[in-house]
Amino acid sequence: MKKLNKKSKIVLILIINIFIFSLSGCAQIRDKLKTIRGELIGIHFTISAYDHYANKTLEVDGSKVTVGVLENEANIDPSSTGYQSGVLEITVNGKQMFQVGNTVIFAEDGLDVVEDFELPSDITVGKGGGFVPMDRFINNIKNKIGKEKTIIISSQMGIPLAVYQGKNVYVTVPDDLPKMTRLNIDGKSLYIHRANYIILDTEMMK
């Protein structure tokens, strides 16, 4: 009986995974395709930098943008005793820009900020859930497919900057970009660097 239960679980997990990756509209697949094509953050987007008090200090527009780390010896040599570089090297239409410390939002053209959004101070979530590991597993699958989410971004002092919403949202943390989160919102890219943020299932506020 135990063998049958274990086997059934493995089969179920395999079926679910096959189903996920067979979906052409899967948010994770859309996100991977964009990076494979070399569109690191998007086709055309706006880079907005903010200070700790949510004041916009710089806005840059570009149609060809890449972001990487300006590496030093510690980034390359694991035996180095120095600190790894956290400097972002941003290339905009062939021109170079370095960034350290600021809150920066990279928004692909077509991503609209939700105006006059009011976050409820008290959210009561109805009954649901159960076995925590299973809940996390299911949420992970839904995240890969794309979930309806609300993204609330604040400055490092906690002052609100912008709110985005999407029906199919995929969230990931790039390994090669420090202190940055990438979101695919209905096929559009949003990068958040050095900001406070809350990402909620929109369903929680209904």
N, C-alpha and C positions, 0 to 999 in steps of 0.2 A: 504493500500500500504506500509506503514511504517513497519507494522508487517511482511509482506511478505519479505521485504528487510532484516530485522533483522534476520528472520528465515533462509533465504537463506544464509546469512553470517555464521550463526552458523553451518548449514549443510555443507557448503564448508570447514570450519575450521576442522570439525570432519572428513570429507572425507580425507582431506590432512594429518591429524595426523594419521589416520588409515593406509594410504598409506605409510607414513614414517616408522612407527613401524612394518609394514609387510615386509619391505625390509630386507632380510637376510644380505645384504652387507652394511647396514646402519653403518656409522662410529661411531655414538653414541652407538649403540648396541654392536659393536665390542669392544669399549672402556670399556663399562660396564662389558662385559663378562670377560675381562682380569682382572678387579679388583675383580670380584666375585670369580674367580679361585685363587685369592691370588697373582697374578702377578702384584705387585704394580707398577713397572716400566718396567718390561720386563723379558724375560727369561735369556738373557745374554747381558750385556751392559757395556759400558765404562763410568766412572765418570771422567770428566775433570774439574779441578779448574783453574781459571785465576785471575790474579791481575787486577788492574784498567787499566793497559796499554796493556791488551790483551796478556800478556805473560803467557803461561801455566806453572803453578807452581806444579801441581800434576796430575797424571793419575792413576786411580785404575780400575782394571778389576774384574768383578764378575759374577757368574751365578745365585746366589740367593741374591737378594738385596731388602731391605725394607727401607722406609724413614718415619720418624715421628717426632713429636716435643718432645724434652726433657722437659717435663712439670714441672712447679713449682706451688706453691700454687695459684698464680693468674690465672693460666690456669684452675685450677680445681674449685676454689671458686669464684663465681661472685661478692661476697661482699668484696673481698680482695682489698686493696688500692694499692697493688704493681703492677709492670709491668709484663705483660705476657711474658713468655719465647719465644724467637724466634730462639732458638738453634735447629738446625736439628740434629737428631740422625739417622745416616745411618748405617745399618747392612749389611756387605758384607761377604757372605759365613760364617755367624756366628760370624764374628769379628766386633767390634764396632768402629765407627768413628763419631766425632762431628764436626759440621761445622757452622761458623758464619761469615757473612760479605762478603765472596768471591763470585764471579760469578762462578756458577757451572752448567755444562750441563750434563745431564744423557741421553745417546743415546743408544738405544737398538741395538744389533748386527744386521747388515743388513741395517742400515740407513747410506747412503753415503752423505758426504758433497759435495756440488756443487763446483767444482773447477773453478777458473778464472771467477767467476761471477762478472759482472759489473752492478751495480744498476744505471739506468738512473737518471740523476740529475733533469730531468724535465719529468713528466708523464702527458700526456694529455688524459683525459678519455672522450670517445665519448659520444654522446647523450644517454640518458636512464634515468630510474628512474622516479619519479613523486611524488606521495603522500608519504612523509617520513615515517610515521608509517607503511604503507604497505611495503615499501622497507625494513625496518628493520625486519619486520615479515618474509618476503620472505628470506632474508639473514640468519635469524636465522634457518629457516627450512633447507636451503641449507647447513648450517654449520653442522646440525645434520646428514644429509645424507652423507656429505663429499664433500668439494669443492677443486678445484685445487688451491693450494696456494704456495706462496714463503715466507719462513721464514728467515729474515735477523737478526742475533744476533750480538750484540756489547757489549763491556765491559761497565762498569759504567762510563767510560770516553768517551764513544762513538766511540771507536776504533773497527772496524769489527773483528769478531771472526770466524763466520761460517755462511754458507747459506745452507738451506735445501729446497727441493721442493717435492711435492707429488700431485697425481691426486685426492686422497680422503683424505682430511685433516679435522680433527675435533679438535676444540680448546675448552678447558675448564679450569677453575680456581678451583683447589681443595679447599674445605672449611677447611680441616684439615692440610694444608701445607702452612705456611706463605710465601709470596713473591715468589710464585711458579706458573708456568703455565704448564699445561700438554697438549701435542698434540699427536694425533694418526695420524701418517702419513702412509697411505697405510697399516694399520694393525700393524705398529711398533710404539713403545712409545718413545717420546722425552719429557724430563722434563727440564724446564729452570728456574733457581733460581738466583735471584738478578742480572739480566742482562737487558740492554736496548734491545728492539727488535721491529721490524716492521713485521707485517704479512699482506701480500697483496694477493688479488685475482690475480693469475698469469695472468689472462686475461687482467688486467689493463696495463700490460707491452707489450702486443702484438699489 
